[in-house]
Amino acid sequence: MKINPFQMERWQSTWENRVQFNLSESGVHPMTPLELLELAGADPQQLLGQRLVYNQSNGTDELRELIAGIYPGATLDNVLVSNGGSEANYVTTWKLLEPDDIVVMQAPNYMQMWGQGENFAREVRPFRLLEERNWAPDLDELRDAVDDQVRLIIVTNPNNPTGAILTEQEMEEIVAIAARHGAWLIADEIYAGAELDGRRTPSFWGRYDRLIITSGLSKAYGLPGLRLGWAVGPADFIADLWSYKDYTSISPGTLSDLCARIALQPETRQRIYQRTRSILNENLAPLEEWLAERSDIFIYVAPRAGAICYTRYDLDVGSSQLALRLKDEQSVLIVPGDHFQMDGYVRIGYGVPGPELLEALARIETVVRSLVS
Ligand SMILES: Cc1ncc(COP(=O)(O)O)c(C=O)c1O
């Protein structure tokens, strides 16, 4: 089976650990295990003494219970733990899609499931977020795109790369359109908890029966290296989904399951969100100042969640070329709009420590100046 390359992920995988300044990441500066344990008031021996067995392969019962606790009415039977949100997305699309199927996906978006739609199904149709409406969804386009042939609708809420959040009415309308045609809905909610104003994004959970939520600890929790994610859905669907995971990675890492159980204790979870929110609010201000000083070049809608700012630019250079120059000349990694099928935009991550962000912006400045002079 031939697959389409996942451009952004390959770009990041190749360079993010090789550049000096990684502004390609969409989550906040990751924690160390020690920081996590300190935040939780947990004993390091708990981690060091953990025997490295094959874990319960759909996630330990305790972890699945903690995850279920985030979604009112869910029980551990509604939860499958995965290696990162990306594995949850992968197995869910793998299970749902057949070669004749049509997928409708919010755009711009994290392009994993767009790629999966192209790999597994017949067609992927976009429904767009409109910049001129602060990245609100074009629901007319969604209505037009969805017919009885559509098997699956996909949204990421809060959205990557825009950091936009759907309103309750928009969510209800998306569900109503899916229900009218019996389509499945996947809501990737991995940025929930990373809102700048601290107001938790409402979940799609509980609004529809043909619904899968995917999420994980990589973004709002600052724990991407745990590779810990989940899918939440109807119990019979989740039971089936588990057998797909038998073919991918078997179980989550034993230490990851344990760290996730520590991170998801209700009090610790709130402390982690607080840490995330502080980083977001401390760093967005200097980034916005920098962008405001260059408002003749950069036009953007302020993000509401996630450590990412998606901005249009007025420079005579393609986004991939711009990103390449920044990497090669300044050792700064950003994500070109091309990776979201939107040239003329860049995604700048601002979750890194403040001094790093300032230095990286100064380096971006050098390249920008060379392009305007
Ligand atoms: C919307 C979205 N879902 C999933 C992922 C991947 O998550 P993970 O690192 O937990 O596999 C990302 C990563 O950028 C993302 O933006």
The ligand as a Tripos MOL2 file, in Angstrom:
@<TRIPOS>MOLECULE
LIG
   16    16     1     0     0
SMALL
NO_CHARGES

@<TRIPOS>ATOM
      1 C1         -4.4120   17.8920   16.4860 C.3       1 LIG1
      2 C2         -3.3120   16.9600   16.8240 C.ar      1 LIG1
      3 N1         -3.5950   15.6790   17.1010 N.ar      1 LIG1
      4 C3         -2.6340   14.7980   17.4020 C.ar      1 LIG1
      5 C4         -1.3060   15.1830   17.4310 C.ar      1 LIG1
      6 C5         -0.2680   14.1780   17.7590 C.3       1 LIG1
      7 O1         -0.2840   13.9320   19.1150 O.3       1 LIG1
      8 P1          0.7170   12.9490   19.8300 P.3       1 LIG1
      9 O2          2.0480   13.6160   19.8940 O.co2     1 LIG1
     10 O3          0.1110   12.7540   21.1760 O.co2     1 LIG1
     11 O4          0.7800   11.7010   19.0330 O.co2     1 LIG1
     12 C6         -0.9540   16.4910   17.1550 C.ar      1 LIG1
     13 C7          0.4510   16.9110   17.1590 C.2       1 LIG1
     14 O5          0.8190   17.9920   16.7570 O.2       1 LIG1
     15 C8         -1.9890   17.4110   16.8440 C.ar      1 LIG1
     16 O6         -1.7270   18.6790   16.5680 O.3       1 LIG1
@<TRIPOS>BOND
     1     1     2 1
     2     2     3 ar
     3     2    15 ar
     4     3     4 ar
     5     4     5 ar
     6     5     6 1
     7     5    12 ar
     8     6     7 1
     9     7     8 1
    10     8     9 2
    11     8    10 1
    12     8    11 1
    13    12    13 1
    14    12    15 ar
    15    13    14 2
    16    15    16 1
@<TRIPOS>SUBSTRUCTURE
     1 LIG1         1 GROUP 0 **** ****
